Amino acid sequence: MFSRDPEDHDTVSIRIGAFDGDPGIRPGHHQFVAYAAPWEPIPDDGLPRYQERARKPRSAPEGAA
């Protein structure tokens, strides 16, 4: 039903199929598009696409300019 990024415990993913109704939020990206089923096109909605897992940019270390 959900997973947590082992490198960033603040990032949680919830399987959208787990919802019966509108969850009230919208996706921020498409990930694992390299494995998309050919009969179900990914919508042309302008969201970023990632061939594999989407990664958050790492924060700069404290004191870095």
trRosetta pair geometry for C-beta under 8 A, 3 or more apart (Angstrom, degrees):
i j d omega theta_ij theta_ji phi_ij phi_ji
1 14 6.9 -13 155 -149 70 74
1 15 5.7 -114 -150 29 34 111
1 18 5.0 85 -144 -100 87 148
2 12 5.9 5 179 179 119 101
2 13 6.3 164 -158 87 67 52
2 14 4.7 -24 -102 -102 97 65
2 15 6.8 -129 -75 -1 45 77
2 18 7.7 -50 -51 0 77 165
3 12 7.3 165 83 -157 41 58
3 13 5.0 -6 56 57 89 102
4 9 5.9 18 173 -136 123 61
4 11 7.0 128 -159 86 59 62
4 12 5.4 -26 -100 -104 73 74
4 13 7.8 -168 -78 20 27 73
5 8 4.4 4 94 56 130 82
5 9 7.0 -138 70 -74 76 26
5 11 4.1 20 7 75 128 116
5 12 7.7 -117 -1 -72 80 32
5 13 7.7 92 -46 -15 81 100
8 11 4.5 46 102 8 111 112
8 56 6.5 5 -12 36 175 131
11 56 6.6 -155 -74 -19 142 133
14 18 6.3 -97 171 45 92 133
14 23 7.9 154 96 -136 136 155
15 18 4.8 97 81 -20 89 105
16 19 6.2 -45 -172 19 54 110
16 23 7.2 -107 -136 -14 80 141
16 27 7.9 -43 -70 -70 141 106
19 22 7.6 16 150 -168 136 3
19 23 4.8 -85 -106 -64 162 100
27 30 7.0 53 148 -69 143 62
27 47 6.2 12 109 -125 103 165
28 47 6.8 151 155 -147 25 116
28 48 7.9 -2 142 36 67 99
29 47 5.3 180 -114 165 35 106
29 48 4.5 -28 -122 69 104 91
29 49 7.1 175 -173 -83 84 26
29 50 6.3 40 157 -8 126 107
29 54 5.1 99 99 -91 148 157
30 33 5.4 63 127 -67 111 110
30 42 5.6 76 -161 -157 166 132
30 47 5.7 111 -15 101 87 119
30 48 7.3 -162 31 97 69 48
30 49 4.8 -12 67 -113 107 73
30 50 6.9 -177 94 26 57 70
31 49 7.9 169 -84 -161 32 48
31 50 4.5 -10 -118 63 71 114
31 52 7.1 -13 -174 126 91 28
31 53 5.6 33 -175 -132 134 34
31 54 4.4 -106 -86 -19 121 94
32 35 5.1 -33 167 37 95 111
32 36 7.6 138 119 -53 73 70
32 50 7.3 15 -22 93 35 87
32 51 7.6 19 -126 152 23 31
32 52 6.3 26 -92 -144 58 31
32 53 7.0 21 -56 -71 84 50
33 36 5.2 -9 -158 -28 57 118
33 42 5.9 -16 -130 -55 110 158
33 49 4.8 6 -19 -173 157 108
33 50 6.6 139 6 71 101 39
33 51 6.0 -74 58 -107 86 37
34 51 4.3 49 -42 -167 113 81
34 52 6.6 -6 13 -63 128 60
36 40 6.8 -128 177 81 91 87
36 41 7.8 57 151 -137 135 28
36 42 5.6 -69 -126 -46 160 105
37 40 4.5 47 74 27 109 102
42 49 6.9 85 136 -111 158 127
48 54 7.4 105 104 -119 117 124
50 53 6.7 -38 128 115 138 14
50 54 4.4 -179 -4 -78 159 74
50 55 8.0 150 -137 3 151 66
60 64 4.2 -124 164 73 113 134
61 64 4.9 97 63 -27 74 119
